Amino acid sequence: MRIGDAWGEMMLAALAGEDAIEIVERDDGLIMAGRLGIPSYLAPFRRWPARQRQATRLVRGRVLDVGSGAGRVALHLDSSAGAVEVARRRGARDARLLRLEQMSPRLGTFDTVVLFGNNLGLLGGRDHGRRVLRRLARVTNPGARLLGETLDPYTTENPLHLGYHARNRRRGRMGGQVRLRIRFNDLATPWFDYLFASRHELEELVDGTGWKLVETIDDETPQYVAVLERR
């Protein structure tokens, strides 16, 4: 297994019409495989989930799309070279390869930050998430909005997931803090933390970061879009 941009290679294959299969591997050995979110990465606006379409109405001003993937939303940043290339091929005018830790006021300031497709998970965990939120506050204008999608991990009754939550807590981690990697063909990304949080956990997480949770946009799934406002 080679370590590399498995997610980006998968997106390039999907864009080329190939039968791209995404494999998500969790650090406890659980493996989930299939097309998973691939169709949604390339979907036109009319096929987005209702919660995302509703949240898009709150977008205003200069927009920063973090973890932009295939350029489904107007994008600026991503950590996958392959995904940035897909976005450019699909017509994104300003796609940049930067990590969250590299964001600075040199990019200018923004009025809206978008993290759709569960990309609020890029917060990673409690301490890292607060650092990221403070960094985002420094590159946004007063009154800016952050529209972040995640899912409530505690709606499940699956004993594998419930056991994983308990294991996390014993280790001092948030229950929905997942350590995983993406695999595609003979490639795998490095292991990374990805956060799924309840509304109450998110409200606690953003406290003191320059943001406030003002509402959530829900549907009949465990997923929701959190609307944060810059103080």
Secondary structure, 3 states (H helix, E strand, C coil): CEECCHHHHHHHHHHCCCCCCEEEEECCCCEEEECCCHHHHCCCHHHCCHHHHHHHCCCCCCEEECCCCCCCCCCCEECCHHHHHHHHHCCCCCCEECCHHHCCHHHCCEEEEEECCCHHHHHCCHHHHHHHHHHHHHCEEEEEEEEEEEECHHHCCCHHHHHHHHHHHHCCCCCCEEEEEEEECCEECCCEEEECCCHHHHHHHHCCCCEEEEEEEECCCCEEEEEEEEC
